[in-house]
């Protein structure tokens, strides 16, 4: 069976407030952008994924508009998928 990292991320069960809790180190921003494209393809391009870059080179990948306005108790719209540390 072949299983991609993108499939792993979407199928993980560890959550906090509905956000997925995967973390990693050493994945380049370019690879993160490719991962966003793979995630979009896995959802049939029904969801967009963004890569938010921090000043230290770390980044977070979010699934855009996962929740409707008012659906998440804290008001979130985008669901965190992966946090990547630069160190």
PDB file of N, CA, C and O in Angstrom:
ATOM      1  N   UNK A   1       0.841  -1.171   0.000  1.00  0.00           N
ATOM      2  CA  UNK A   1       0.000   0.000   0.000  1.00  0.00           C
ATOM      3  C   UNK A   1       0.892   1.241   0.000  1.00  0.00           C
ATOM      4  O   UNK A   1       1.850   1.328   0.767  1.00  0.00           O
ATOM      5  N   UNK A   2       0.571   2.184  -0.854  1.00  0.00           N
ATOM      6  CA  UNK A   2       1.305   3.447  -0.929  1.00  0.00           C
ATOM      7  C   UNK A   2       0.522   4.523  -0.186  1.00  0.00           C
ATOM      8  O   UNK A   2      -0.678   4.688  -0.404  1.00  0.00           O
ATOM      9  N   UNK A   3       1.198   5.244   0.681  1.00  0.00           N
ATOM     10  CA  UNK A   3       0.538   6.250   1.509  1.00  0.00           C
ATOM     11  C   UNK A   3       1.408   7.492   1.509  1.00  0.00           C
ATOM     12  O   UNK A   3       2.569   7.418   1.911  1.00  0.00           O
ATOM     13  N   UNK A   4       0.886   8.635   1.071  1.00  0.00           N
ATOM     14  CA  UNK A   4       1.689   9.855   1.013  1.00  0.00           C
ATOM     15  C   UNK A   4       1.620  10.618   2.327  1.00  0.00           C
ATOM     16  O   UNK A   4       0.741  10.381   3.155  1.00  0.00           O
ATOM     17  N   UNK A   5       2.557  11.533   2.502  1.00  0.00           N
ATOM     18  CA  UNK A   5       2.557  12.389   3.689  1.00  0.00           C
ATOM     19  C   UNK A   5       1.283  13.235   3.733  1.00  0.00           C
ATOM     20  O   UNK A   5       0.722  13.454   4.807  1.00  0.00           O
ATOM     21  N   UNK A   6       0.830  13.705   2.586  1.00  0.00           N
ATOM     22  CA  UNK A   6      -0.404  14.498   2.528  1.00  0.00           C
ATOM     23  C   UNK A   6      -1.596  13.671   3.016  1.00  0.00           C
ATOM     24  O   UNK A   6      -2.441  14.178   3.753  1.00  0.00           O
ATOM     25  N   UNK A   7      -1.667  12.406   2.610  1.00  0.00           N
ATOM     26  CA  UNK A   7      -2.757  11.538   3.075  1.00  0.00           C
ATOM     27  C   UNK A   7      -2.667  11.338   4.584  1.00  0.00           C
ATOM     28  O   UNK A   7      -3.679  11.364   5.284  1.00  0.00           O
ATOM     29  N   UNK A   8      -1.448  11.137   5.077  1.00  0.00           N
ATOM     30  CA  UNK A   8      -1.251  10.994   6.512  1.00  0.00           C
ATOM     31  C   UNK A   8      -1.791  12.212   7.255  1.00  0.00           C
ATOM     32  O   UNK A   8      -2.494  12.073   8.255  1.00  0.00           O
ATOM     33  N   UNK A   9      -1.461  13.403   6.765  1.00  0.00           N
ATOM     34  CA  UNK A   9      -1.886  14.628   7.432  1.00  0.00           C
ATOM     35  C   UNK A   9      -3.405  14.738   7.488  1.00  0.00           C
ATOM     36  O   UNK A   9      -3.962  15.090   8.528  1.00  0.00           O
ATOM     37  N   UNK A  10      -4.074  14.444   6.389  1.00  0.00           N
ATOM     38  CA  UNK A  10      -5.536  14.567   6.368  1.00  0.00           C
ATOM     39  C   UNK A  10      -6.224  13.477   7.176  1.00  0.00           C
ATOM     40  O   UNK A  10      -7.373  13.651   7.584  1.00  0.00           O
ATOM     41  N   UNK A  11      -5.549  12.356   7.417  1.00  0.00           N
ATOM     42  CA  UNK A  11      -6.161  11.241   8.137  1.00  0.00           C
ATOM     43  C   UNK A  11      -5.760  11.166   9.603  1.00  0.00           C
ATOM     44  O   UNK A  11      -6.191  10.257  10.312  1.00  0.00           O
ATOM     45  N   UNK A  12      -4.944  12.104  10.068  1.00  0.00           N
ATOM     46  CA  UNK A  12      -4.536  12.052  11.467  1.00  0.00           C
ATOM     47  C   UNK A  12      -5.736  12.288  12.379  1.00  0.00           C
ATOM     48  O   UNK A  12      -6.695  12.957  11.995  1.00  0.00           O
ATOM     49  N   UNK A  13      -5.675  11.743  13.566  1.00  0.00           N
ATOM     50  CA  UNK A  13      -6.807  11.835  14.497  1.00  0.00           C
ATOM     51  C   UNK A  13      -6.506  12.706  15.711  1.00  0.00           C
ATOM     52  O   UNK A  13      -7.419  13.025  16.473  1.00  0.00           O
ATOM     53  N   UNK A  14      -5.259  13.093  15.907  1.00  0.00           N
ATOM     54  CA  UNK A  14      -4.902  13.933  17.047  1.00  0.00           C
ATOM     55  C   UNK A  14      -5.333  15.371  16.741  1.00  0.00           C
ATOM     56  O   UNK A  14      -4.821  16.000  15.815  1.00  0.00           O
ATOM     57  N   UNK A  15      -6.277  15.876  17.528  1.00  0.00           N
ATOM     58  CA  UNK A  15      -6.817  17.219  17.312  1.00  0.00           C
ATOM     59  C   UNK A  15      -6.861  18.007  18.613  1.00  0.00           C
ATOM     60  O   UNK A  15      -6.882  17.441  19.706  1.00  0.00           O
ATOM     61  N   UNK A  16      -6.873  19.327  18.466  1.00  0.00           N
ATOM     62  CA  UNK A  16      -7.108  20.238  19.579  1.00  0.00           C
ATOM     63  C   UNK A  16      -8.009  21.352  19.054  1.00  0.00           C
ATOM     64  O   UNK A  16      -7.608  22.106  18.167  1.00  0.00           O
ATOM     65  N   UNK A  17      -9.208  21.461  19.589  1.00  0.00           N
ATOM     66  CA  UNK A  17     -10.186  22.439  19.123  1.00  0.00           C
ATOM     67  C   UNK A  17     -10.472  22.297  17.627  1.00  0.00           C
ATOM     68  O   UNK A  17     -10.773  23.281  16.952  1.00  0.00           O
ATOM     69  N   UNK A  18     -10.376  21.066  17.111  1.00  0.00           N
ATOM     70  CA  UNK A  18     -10.656  20.812  15.708  1.00  0.00           C
ATOM     71  C   UNK A  18      -9.462  20.974  14.787  1.00  0.00           C
ATOM     72  O   UNK A  18      -9.529  20.598  13.616  1.00  0.00           O
ATOM     73  N   UNK A  19      -8.369  21.528  15.297  1.00  0.00           N
ATOM     74  CA  UNK A  19      -7.153  21.704  14.500  1.00  0.00           C
ATOM     75  C   UNK A  19      -6.327  20.429  14.584  1.00  0.00           C
ATOM     76  O   UNK A  19      -6.228  19.815  15.647  1.00  0.00           O
ATOM     77  N   UNK A  20      -5.735  20.031  13.464  1.00  0.00           N
ATOM     78  CA  UNK A  20      -4.862  18.868  13.464  1.00  0.00           C
ATOM     79  C   UNK A  20      -3.534  19.247  14.102  1.00  0.00           C
ATOM     80  O   UNK A  20      -3.128  20.407  14.040  1.00  0.00           O
ATOM     81  N   UNK A  21      -2.863  18.300  14.704  1.00  0.00           N
ATOM     82  CA  UNK A  21      -1.733  18.610  15.576  1.00  0.00           C
ATOM     83  C   UNK A  21      -0.379  18.097  15.099  1.00  0.00           C
ATOM     84  O   UNK A  21       0.516  17.892  15.918  1.00  0.00           O
ATOM     85  N   UNK A  22      -0.207  17.887  13.809  1.00  0.00           N
ATOM     86  CA  UNK A  22       1.080  17.406  13.304  1.00  0.00           C
ATOM     87  C   UNK A  22       2.117  18.524  13.338  1.00  0.00           C
ATOM     88  O   UNK A  22       1.825  19.675  13.013  1.00  0.00           O
ATOM     89  N   UNK A  23       3.324  18.162  13.734  1.00  0.00           N
ATOM     90  CA  UNK A  23       4.450  19.094  13.696  1.00  0.00           C
ATOM     91  C   UNK A  23       5.639  18.380  13.060  1.00  0.00           C
ATOM     92  O   UNK A  23       5.751  17.156  13.131  1.00  0.00           O
ATOM     93  N   UNK A  24       6.511  19.148  12.446  1.00  0.00           N
ATOM     94  CA  UNK A  24       7.687  18.597  11.784  1.00  0.00           C
ATOM     95  C   UNK A  24       8.798  19.639  11.801  1.00  0.00           C
ATOM     96  O   UNK A  24       8.560  20.813  12.086  1.00  0.00           O
ATOM     97  N   UNK A  25       9.999  19.199  11.496  1.00  0.00           N
ATOM     98  CA  UNK A  25      11.127  20.115  11.337  1.00  0.00           C
ATOM     99  C   UNK A  25      11.818  19.804  10.016  1.00  0.00           C
ATOM    100  O   UNK A  25      11.758  18.680   9.516  1.00  0.00           O
ATOM    101  N   UNK A  26      12.472  20.815   9.461  1.00  0.00           N
ATOM    102  CA  UNK A  26      13.330  20.603   8.315  1.00  0.00           C
ATOM    103  C   UNK A  26      12.654  20.395   6.974  1.00  0.00           C
ATOM    104  O   UNK A  26      13.306  19.937   6.036  1.00  0.00           O
ATOM    105  N   UNK A  27      11.382  20.710   6.845  1.00  0.00           N
ATOM    106  CA  UNK A  27      10.704  20.623   5.543  1.00  0.00           C
ATOM    107  C   UNK A  27      10.780  22.015   4.916  1.00  0.00           C
ATOM    108  O   UNK A  27      10.290  22.985   5.495  1.00  0.00           O
ATOM    109  N   UNK A  28      11.386  22.112   3.751  1.00  0.00           N
ATOM    110  CA  UNK A  28      11.583  23.420   3.128  1.00  0.00           C
ATOM    111  C   UNK A  28      10.247  24.081   2.775  1.00  0.00           C
ATOM    112  O   UNK A  28       9.218  23.417   2.651  1.00  0.00           O
ATOM    113  N   UNK A  29      10.293  25.390   2.619  1.00  0.00           N
ATOM    114  CA  UNK A  29       9.099  26.136   2.221  1.00  0.00           C
ATOM    115  C   UNK A  29       8.622  25.660   0.857  1.00  0.00           C
ATOM    116  O   UNK A  29       7.418  25.549   0.623  1.00  0.00           O
ATOM    117  N   UNK A  30       9.553  25.379  -0.038  1.00  0.00           N
ATOM    118  CA  UNK A  30       9.177  24.877  -1.374  1.00  0.00           C
ATOM    119  C   UNK A  30       8.447  23.552  -1.264  1.00  0.00           C
ATOM    120  O   UNK A  30       7.444  23.338  -1.946  1.00  0.00           O
ATOM    121  N   UNK A  31       8.945  22.649  -0.404  1.00  0.00           N
ATOM    122  CA  UNK A  31       8.259  21.369  -0.198  1.00  0.00           C
ATOM    123  C   UNK A  31       6.903  21.589   0.469  1.00  0.00           C
ATOM    124  O   UNK A  31       5.947  20.870   0.176  1.00  0.00           O
ATOM    125  N   UNK A  32       6.810  22.570   1.358  1.00  0.00           N
ATOM    126  CA  UNK A  32       5.530  22.903   1.986  1.00  0.00           C
ATOM    127  C   UNK A  32       4.517  23.391   0.966  1.00  0.00           C
ATOM    128  O   UNK A  32       3.335  23.058   1.050  1.00  0.00           O
ATOM    129  N   UNK A  33       4.976  24.182   0.002  1.00  0.00           N
ATOM    130  CA  UNK A  33       4.077  24.662  -1.048  1.00  0.00           C
ATOM    131  C   UNK A  33       3.599  23.485  -1.908  1.00  0.00           C
ATOM    132  O   UNK A  33       2.431  23.431  -2.293  1.00  0.00           O
ATOM    133  N   UNK A  34       4.496  22.551  -2.205  1.00  0.00           N
ATOM    134  CA  UNK A  34       4.109  21.363  -2.957  1.00  0.00           C
ATOM    135  C   UNK A  34       3.112  20.523  -2.157  1.00  0.00           C
ATOM    136  O   UNK A  34       2.173  19.960  -2.718  1.00  0.00           O
ATOM    137  N   UNK A  35       3.324  20.445  -0.855  1.00  0.00           N
ATOM    138  CA  UNK A  35       2.415  19.713   0.017  1.00  0.00           C
ATOM    139  C   UNK A  35       1.010  20.325  -0.022  1.00  0.00           C
ATOM    140  O   UNK A  35       0.013  19.603  -0.027  1.00  0.00           O
ATOM    141  N   UNK A  36       0.940  21.658  -0.052  1.00  0.00           N
ATOM    142  CA  UNK A  36      -0.366  22.324  -0.173  1.00  0.00           C
ATOM    143  C   UNK A  36      -1.078  21.899  -1.461  1.00  0.00           C
ATOM    144  O   UNK A  36      -2.286  21.663  -1.456  1.00  0.00           O
ATOM    145  N   UNK A  37      -0.334  21.804  -2.550  1.00  0.00           N
ATOM    146  CA  UNK A  37      -0.918  21.370  -3.824  1.00  0.00           C
ATOM    147  C   UNK A  37      -1.408  19.931  -3.740  1.00  0.00           C
ATOM    148  O   UNK A  37      -2.466  19.604  -4.276  1.00  0.00           O
ATOM    149  N   UNK A  38      -0.647  19.069  -3.072  1.00  0.00           N
ATOM    150  CA  UNK A  38      -1.055  17.677  -2.907  1.00  0.00           C
ATOM    151  C   UNK A  38      -2.300  17.564  -2.037  1.00  0.00           C
ATOM    152  O   UNK A  38      -3.190  16.761  -2.315  1.00  0.00           O
ATOM    153  N   UNK A  39      -2.357  18.372  -0.986  1.00  0.00           N
ATOM    154  CA  UNK A  39      -3.540  18.375  -0.124  1.00  0.00           C
ATOM    155  C   UNK A  39      -4.772  18.827  -0.905  1.00  0.00           C
ATOM    156  O   UNK A  39      -5.846  18.243  -0.762  1.00  0.00           O
ATOM    157  N   UNK A  40      -4.621  19.859  -1.724  1.00  0.00           N
ATOM    158  CA  UNK A  40      -5.739  20.329  -2.549  1.00  0.00           C
ATOM    159  C   UNK A  40      -6.210  19.230  -3.490  1.00  0.00           C
ATOM    160  O   UNK A  40      -7.414  19.031  -3.659  1.00  0.00           O
ATOM    161  N   UNK A  41      -5.278  18.519  -4.101  1.00  0.00           N
ATOM    162  CA  UNK A  41      -5.637  17.435  -5.020  1.00  0.00           C
ATOM    163  C   UNK A  41      -6.382  16.318  -4.283  1.00  0.00           C
ATOM    164  O   UNK A  41      -7.326  15.741  -4.824  1.00  0.00           O
ATOM    165  N   UNK A  42      -5.962  16.013  -3.052  1.00  0.00           N
ATOM    166  CA  UNK A  42      -6.626  14.968  -2.275  1.00  0.00           C
ATOM    167  C   UNK A  42      -8.057  15.330  -1.918  1.00  0.00           C
ATOM    168  O   UNK A  42      -8.899  14.447  -1.756  1.00  0.00           O
ATOM    169  N   UNK A  43      -8.337  16.611  -1.795  1.00  0.00           N
ATOM    170  CA  UNK A  43      -9.705  17.038  -1.471  1.00  0.00           C
ATOM    171  C   UNK A  43     -10.504  17.330  -2.733  1.00  0.00           C
ATOM    172  O   UNK A  43     -11.593  17.899  -2.663  1.00  0.00           O
ATOM    173  N   UNK A  44      -9.971  16.944  -3.882  1.00  0.00           N
ATOM    174  CA  UNK A  44     -10.666  17.191  -5.140  1.00  0.00           C
ATOM    175  C   UNK A  44     -10.754  18.662  -5.474  1.00  0.00           C
ATOM    176  O   UNK A  44     -11.687  19.103  -6.146  1.00  0.00           O
ATOM    177  N   UNK A  45      -9.765  19.432  -4.996  1.00  0.00           N
ATOM    178  CA  UNK A  45      -9.721  20.889  -5.188  1.00  0.00           C
ATOM    179  C   UNK A  45     -10.959  21.588  -4.632  1.00  0.00           C
ATOM    180  O   UNK A  45     -11.306  22.685  -5.071  1.00  0.00           O
ATOM    181  N   UNK A  46     -11.625  20.954  -3.665  1.00  0.00           N
ATOM    182  CA  UNK A  46     -12.770  21.584  -3.003  1.00  0.00           C
ATOM    183  C   UNK A  46     -12.318  22.486  -1.861  1.00  0.00           C
ATOM    184  O   UNK A  46     -13.077  23.340  -1.402  1.00  0.00           O
ATOM    185  N   UNK A  47     -11.081  22.298  -1.402  1.00  0.00           N
ATOM    186  CA  UNK A  47     -10.521  23.125  -0.330  1.00  0.00           C
ATOM    187  C   UNK A  47      -9.193  23.688  -0.788  1.00  0.00           C
ATOM    188  O   UNK A  47      -8.445  23.033  -1.514  1.00  0.00           O
ATOM    189  N   UNK A  48      -8.904  24.899  -0.363  1.00  0.00           N
ATOM    190  CA  UNK A  48      -7.600  25.515  -0.601  1.00  0.00           C
ATOM    191  C   UNK A  48      -6.766  25.375   0.666  1.00  0.00           C
ATOM    192  O   UNK A  48      -7.299  25.319   1.774  1.00  0.00           O
ATOM    193  N   UNK A  49      -5.465  25.322   0.487  1.00  0.00           N
ATOM    194  CA  UNK A  49      -4.535  25.237   1.603  1.00  0.00           C
ATOM    195  C   UNK A  49      -3.529  26.371   1.457  1.00  0.00           C
ATOM    196  O   UNK A  49      -3.045  26.649   0.360  1.00  0.00           O
ATOM    197  N   UNK A  50      -3.221  27.021   2.576  1.00  0.00           N
ATOM    198  CA  UNK A  50      -2.268  28.124   2.556  1.00  0.00           C
ATOM    199  C   UNK A  50      -1.080  27.794   3.449  1.00  0.00           C
ATOM    200  O   UNK A  50      -1.187  27.010   4.392  1.00  0.00           O
ATOM    201  N   UNK A  51       0.038  28.399   3.133  1.00  0.00           N
ATOM    202  CA  UNK A  51       1.257  28.247   3.898  1.00  0.00           C
ATOM    203  C   UNK A  51       1.589  29.620   4.469  1.00  0.00           C
ATOM    204  O   UNK A  51       1.912  30.546   3.725  1.00  0.00           O
ATOM    205  N   UNK A  52       1.508  29.749   5.775  1.00  0.00           N
ATOM    206  CA  UNK A  52       1.784  31.017   6.458  1.00  0.00           C
ATOM    207  C   UNK A  52       3.215  30.963   6.990  1.00  0.00           C
ATOM    208  O   UNK A  52       3.537  30.147   7.854  1.00  0.00           O
ATOM    209  N   UNK A  53       4.062  31.835   6.467  1.00  0.00           N
ATOM    210  CA  UNK A  53       5.481  31.830   6.818  1.00  0.00           C
ATOM    211  C   UNK A  53       5.750  32.839   7.939  1.00  0.00           C
ATOM    212  O   UNK A  53       5.260  33.968   7.912  1.00  0.00           O
ATOM    213  N   UNK A  54       6.536  32.404   8.921  1.00  0.00           N
ATOM    214  CA  UNK A  54       6.930  33.245  10.037  1.00  0.00           C
ATOM    215  C   UNK A  54       8.327  33.808   9.784  1.00  0.00           C
ATOM    216  O   UNK A  54       9.062  33.287   8.945  1.00  0.00           O
ATOM    217  N   UNK A  55       8.691  34.855  10.493  1.00  0.00           N
ATOM    218  CA  UNK A  55       9.955  35.556  10.251  1.00  0.00           C
ATOM    219  C   UNK A  55      11.183  34.685  10.489  1.00  0.00           C
ATOM    220  O   UNK A  55      12.255  34.985   9.963  1.00  0.00           O
ATOM    221  N   UNK A  56      11.053  33.614  11.268  1.00  0.00           N
ATOM    222  CA  UNK A  56      12.201  32.736  11.503  1.00  0.00           C
ATOM    223  C   UNK A  56      12.303  31.603  10.479  1.00  0.00           C
ATOM    224  O   UNK A  56      13.163  30.731  10.605  1.00  0.00           O
ATOM    225  N   UNK A  57      11.432  31.610   9.468  1.00  0.00           N
ATOM    226  CA  UNK A  57      11.455  30.579   8.436  1.00  0.00           C
ATOM    227  C   UNK A  57      10.556  29.399   8.730  1.00  0.00           C
ATOM    228  O   UNK A  57      10.391  28.518   7.887  1.00  0.00           O
ATOM    229  N   UNK A  58       9.967  29.371   9.928  1.00  0.00           N
ATOM    230  CA  UNK A  58       8.988  28.342  10.237  1.00  0.00           C
ATOM    231  C   UNK A  58       7.697  28.661   9.493  1.00  0.00           C
ATOM    232  O   UNK A  58       7.504  29.790   9.040  1.00  0.00           O
ATOM    233  N   UNK A  59       6.818  27.680   9.365  1.00  0.00           N
ATOM    234  CA  UNK A  59       5.539  27.950   8.705  1.00  0.00           C
ATOM    235  C   UNK A  59       4.447  27.021   9.207  1.00  0.00           C
ATOM    236  O   UNK A  59       4.709  25.993   9.832  1.00  0.00           O
ATOM    237  N   UNK A  60       3.228  27.409   8.917  1.00  0.00           N
ATOM    238  CA  UNK A  60       2.052  26.632   9.265  1.00  0.00           C
ATOM    239  C   UNK A  60       1.199  26.468   8.018  1.00  0.00           C
ATOM    240  O   UNK A  60       1.024  27.412   7.248  1.00  0.00           O
ATOM    241  N   UNK A  61       0.671  25.274   7.824  1.00  0.00           N
ATOM    242  CA  UNK A  61      -0.258  25.023   6.719  1.00  0.00           C
ATOM    243  C   UNK A  61      -1.663  24.962   7.287  1.00  0.00           C
ATOM    244  O   UNK A  61      -1.933  24.265   8.265  1.00  0.00           O
ATOM    245  N   UNK A  62      -2.557  25.717   6.639  1.00  0.00           N
ATOM    246  CA  UNK A  62      -3.966  25.769   7.043  1.00  0.00           C
ATOM    247  C   UNK A  62      -4.872  25.331   5.899  1.00  0.00           C
ATOM    248  O   UNK A  62      -4.568  25.559   4.728  1.00  0.00           O
ATOM    249  N   UNK A  63      -5.978  24.705   6.250  1.00  0.00           N
ATOM    250  CA  UNK A  63      -7.055  24.412   5.306  1.00  0.00           C
ATOM    251  C   UNK A  63      -8.024  25.583   5.373  1.00  0.00           C
ATOM    252  O   UNK A  63      -8.643  25.824   6.410  1.00  0.00           O
ATOM    253  N   UNK A  64      -8.155  26.304   4.276  1.00  0.00           N
ATOM    254  CA  UNK A  64      -8.907  27.558   4.231  1.00  0.00           C
ATOM    255  C   UNK A  64     -10.412  27.284   4.287  1.00  0.00           C
ATOM    256  O   UNK A  64     -10.921  26.373   3.636  1.00  0.00           O
ATOM    257  N   UNK A  65     -11.102  28.094   5.081  1.00  0.00           N
ATOM    258  CA  UNK A  65     -12.564  28.038   5.201  1.00  0.00           C
ATOM    259  C   UNK A  65     -13.075  26.633   5.504  1.00  0.00           C
ATOM    260  O   UNK A  65     -14.072  26.189   4.936  1.00  0.00           O
ATOM    261  N   UNK A  66     -12.385  25.944   6.399  1.00  0.00           N
ATOM    262  CA  UNK A  66     -12.829  24.621   6.827  1.00  0.00           C
ATOM    263  C   UNK A  66     -14.146  24.728   7.588  1.00  0.00           C
ATOM    264  O   UNK A  66     -15.039  23.894   7.436  1.00  0.00           O
ATOM    265  N   UNK A  67     -14.248  25.773   8.410  1.00  0.00           N
ATOM    266  CA  UNK A  67     -15.476  26.011   9.175  1.00  0.00           C
ATOM    267  C   UNK A  67     -16.232  27.182   8.581  1.00  0.00           C
ATOM    268  O   UNK A  67     -15.627  28.118   8.058  1.00  0.00           O
ATOM    269  N   UNK A  68     -17.549  27.133   8.662  1.00  0.00           N
ATOM    270  CA  UNK A  68     -18.379  28.271   8.279  1.00  0.00           C
ATOM    271  C   UNK A  68     -18.318  29.309   9.388  1.00  0.00           C
ATOM    272  O   UNK A  68     -18.014  28.983  10.536  1.00  0.00           O
ATOM    273  N   UNK A  69     -18.601  30.538   9.050  1.00  0.00           N
ATOM    274  CA  UNK A  69     -18.609  31.616  10.039  1.00  0.00           C
ATOM    275  C   UNK A  69     -19.585  31.264  11.162  1.00  0.00           C
ATOM    276  O   UNK A  69     -20.750  30.950  10.917  1.00  0.00           O
ATOM    277  N   UNK A  70     -19.083  31.324  12.402  1.00  0.00           N
ATOM    278  CA  UNK A  70     -19.888  31.023  13.575  1.00  0.00           C
ATOM    279  C   UNK A  70     -19.926  29.547  13.950  1.00  0.00           C
ATOM    280  O   UNK A  70     -20.471  29.200  14.997  1.00  0.00           O
ATOM    281  N   UNK A  71     -19.373  28.686  13.140  1.00  0.00           N
ATOM    282  CA  UNK A  71     -19.403  27.245  13.416  1.00  0.00           C
ATOM    283  C   UNK A  71     -18.388  26.837  14.486  1.00  0.00           C
ATOM    284  O   UNK A  71     -18.698  26.024  15.357  1.00  0.00           O
ATOM    285  N   UNK A  72     -17.170  27.400  14.424  1.00  0.00           N
ATOM    286  CA  UNK A  72     -16.132  27.067  15.409  1.00  0.00           C
ATOM    287  C   UNK A  72     -16.362  27.912  16.653  1.00  0.00           C
ATOM    288  O   UNK A  72     -16.578  29.119  16.539  1.00  0.00           O
ATOM    289  N   UNK A  73     -16.322  27.308  17.843  1.00  0.00           N
ATOM    290  CA  UNK A  73     -16.609  28.069  19.077  1.00  0.00           C
ATOM    291  C   UNK A  73     -15.676  29.240  19.336  1.00  0.00           C
ATOM    292  O   UNK A  73     -16.048  30.171  20.050  1.00  0.00           O
ATOM    293  N   UNK A  74     -14.465  29.217  18.770  1.00  0.00           N
ATOM    294  CA  UNK A  74     -13.523  30.325  18.949  1.00  0.00           C
ATOM    295  C   UNK A  74     -13.496  31.261  17.751  1.00  0.00           C
ATOM    296  O   UNK A  74     -12.682  32.183  17.701  1.00  0.00           O
ATOM    297  N   UNK A  75     -14.382  31.031  16.784  1.00  0.00           N
ATOM    298  CA  UNK A  75     -14.486  31.910  15.629  1.00  0.00           C
ATOM    299  C   UNK A  75     -13.522  31.612  14.496  1.00  0.00           C
ATOM    300  O   UNK A  75     -13.447  32.382  13.539  1.00  0.00           O
ATOM    301  N   UNK A  76     -12.785  30.517  14.580  1.00  0.00           N
ATOM    302  CA  UNK A  76     -11.826  30.190  13.528  1.00  0.00           C
ATOM    303  C   UNK A  76     -12.549  29.789  12.245  1.00  0.00           C
ATOM    304  O   UNK A  76     -13.638  29.216  12.281  1.00  0.00           O
ATOM    305  N   UNK A  77     -11.934  30.096  11.133  1.00  0.00           N
ATOM    306  CA  UNK A  77     -12.430  29.662   9.829  1.00  0.00           C
ATOM    307  C   UNK A  77     -11.486  28.634   9.216  1.00  0.00           C
ATOM    308  O   UNK A  77     -11.932  27.681   8.577  1.00  0.00           O
ATOM    309  N   UNK A  78     -10.174  28.826   9.410  1.00  0.00           N
ATOM    310  CA  UNK A  78      -9.158  27.967   8.812  1.00  0.00           C
ATOM    311  C   UNK A  78      -8.690  26.942   9.824  1.00  0.00           C
ATOM    312  O   UNK A  78      -8.499  27.261  10.997  1.00  0.00           O
ATOM    313  N   UNK A  79      -8.505  25.710   9.373  1.00  0.00           N
ATOM    314  CA  UNK A  79      -8.064  24.629  10.249  1.00  0.00           C
ATOM    315  C   UNK A  79      -6.568  24.394  10.062  1.00  0.00           C
ATOM    316  O   UNK A  79      -6.099  24.214   8.939  1.00  0.00           O
ATOM    317  N   UNK A  80      -5.823  24.396  11.166  1.00  0.00           N
ATOM    318  CA  UNK A  80      -4.402  24.120  11.106  1.00  0.00           C
ATOM    319  C   UNK A  80      -4.188  22.641  10.746  1.00  0.00           C
ATOM    320  O   UNK A  80      -4.836  21.755  11.302  1.00  0.00           O
ATOM    321  N   UNK A  81      -3.274  22.398   9.815  1.00  0.00           N
ATOM    322  CA  UNK A  81      -2.960  21.046   9.383  1.00  0.00           C
ATOM    323  C   UNK A  81      -1.575  20.616   9.848  1.00  0.00           C
ATOM    324  O   UNK A  81      -1.393  19.496  10.325  1.00  0.00           O
ATOM    325  N   UNK A  82      -0.587  21.524   9.705  1.00  0.00           N
ATOM    326  CA  UNK A  82       0.802  21.172  10.008  1.00  0.00           C
ATOM    327  C   UNK A  82       1.581  22.407  10.418  1.00  0.00           C
ATOM    328  O   UNK A  82       1.474  23.463   9.794  1.00  0.00           O
ATOM    329  N   UNK A  83       2.359  22.261  11.465  1.00  0.00           N
ATOM    330  CA  UNK A  83       3.312  23.300  11.872  1.00  0.00           C
ATOM    331  C   UNK A  83       4.721  22.805  11.607  1.00  0.00           C
ATOM    332  O   UNK A  83       5.073  21.698  12.015  1.00  0.00           O
ATOM    333  N   UNK A  84       5.541  23.610  10.927  1.00  0.00           N
ATOM    334  CA  UNK A  84       6.915  23.203  10.596  1.00  0.00           C
ATOM    335  C   UNK A  84       7.890  24.193  11.207  1.00  0.00           C
ATOM    336  O   UNK A  84       7.838  25.392  10.932  1.00  0.00           O
ATOM    337  N   UNK A  85       8.770  23.675  12.031  1.00  0.00           N
ATOM    338  CA  UNK A  85       9.805  24.486  12.679  1.00  0.00           C
ATOM    339  C   UNK A  85      11.045  24.527  11.789  1.00  0.00           C
ATOM    340  O   UNK A  85      11.377  23.544  11.127  1.00  0.00           O
ATOM    341  N   UNK A  86      11.704  25.639  11.781  1.00  0.00           N
ATOM    342  CA  UNK A  86      12.915  25.820  10.985  1.00  0.00           C
ATOM    343  C   UNK A  86      14.130  25.211  11.659  1.00  0.00           C
ATOM    344  O   UNK A  86      15.142  24.975  10.999  1.00  0.00           O
ATOM    345  N   UNK A  87      14.057  24.953  12.947  1.00  0.00           N
ATOM    346  CA  UNK A  87      15.247  24.441  13.662  1.00  0.00           C
ATOM    347  C   UNK A  87      15.270  22.934  13.755  1.00  0.00           C
ATOM    348  O   UNK A  87      16.202  22.365  14.323  1.00  0.00           O
TER     349      UNK A  87
END
